[in-house]
Amino acid sequence: MPSITPASGLRWLAQHWLAPALWARRAPSPISVGALIALGACSSTGDEDLAPYQPPPRLGASTPATLPTGAADDVSSGPDAWTTTTDVDPGTAPTGFLLAELDRTMTAWNQAKLEAHDPPTATVEHNLRDYLRYLTRLRREDLIEELSTGPPRNRTIAAMALGFTGDVEAEGPLLASLSDRDGAIVANALLGLGLLGRADTPLEEICRLLQHSPRPEVRNSAAYAMQCIVTAGGRSDAVAVAARRGLVDAQPGVRVPSALTLGLIVDTNSVERLSDLLYDEIPLVSNAAASSLVLIGTRSLEHKGVCARLLFSGLDRVTPSRRSTLLQGLARLSGRYLGEETEAWRDWVRSLP
């Protein structure tokens, strides 16, 4: 199996959060998809209207001509919704074909997500994601069986693929896989739970893995799952503890979602800890910390002043690119932009309680 590296994960962050790409291109596999996604934002719901897209070859030589509108939400559209060049039916194809197809398509989706900085590529990414939702819902029971009884490689692919279903029926098998002895399966089961993004997903075991797993890819995926579930409205007393621990994790892929999660739950006790990350060696971590300070200051008016002062204190201590991020944060807190000069902001910050 290919290894999961911090550099590959940071590439996703660099292109999809707040900084330009800094890392050389490398085609990921579905196994390394874990690190890449776990470091990024939670995926969208997939409910957008999508333009027709000519996907790459699927299920052997079968090639759908276009992605039918609504296919991801209505598996009853079935193979009749697709124009194929062979008789391979995605609904009845052997499990080996299915898993190979999912392997290829998740790789293509991940690559498109890495490059979705322009509208055409973003459309490709959305269509691939919609196709994955269609196919995984169509074969959900097969994937659940494979996750439960298949060999490790098959289980690893099935774990992530089930996340694309968006179905509550996938949640139980994914949660059960968190106790697996194979770290790759655990990491992808966490990704699957993050992709599901359900508010009712129990967070305790996810938070435990974030705090205590010795495997960086598991901690990355746990942090991603935690952030996505919290974004969906999930809450647990374990979240604040785990996210605070994540702020000091050696992996930037853990620090970023942990910082963002603390902003989402408005953890005012973490304000000082977040301010320390404004000077993190990884710019993306710094940006996440700044975003959370803005969120906390916006949602907790009694902490608006302290959050503003912490952002202001970094203006003359950081690089120009980071200074721009801090200025944007101050503008969001103040509701207006006072310019780039430090003095203009000093007067506003001093006026806050």
Secondary structure by P-SEA (a helix, b strand, c coil): cbbbbaaaaaaaaaacccccccccbbbbcccaaaaaaaacccccccccccccccccccccccccccccccccccccccccccccccccccccccaaaaaaaaaaaaaaaaaaaaacccaaaaaaaaaaaaaaaaaaaaaaaaaaaaaccccaaaaaaaaaaaaacccccaaaaaaaacccccaaaaaaaaaaaaaacccccccaaaaaaacccccaaaaaaaaaaaaaaaaacccccaaaaaaaaacccccaaaaaaaaaaaaaaccccaaaaaaaacccccaaaaaaaaaaaaaaaaacccaaaaaaaaaaaacccccaaaaaaaaaaaaaaacccccccaaaaaaaaaacc
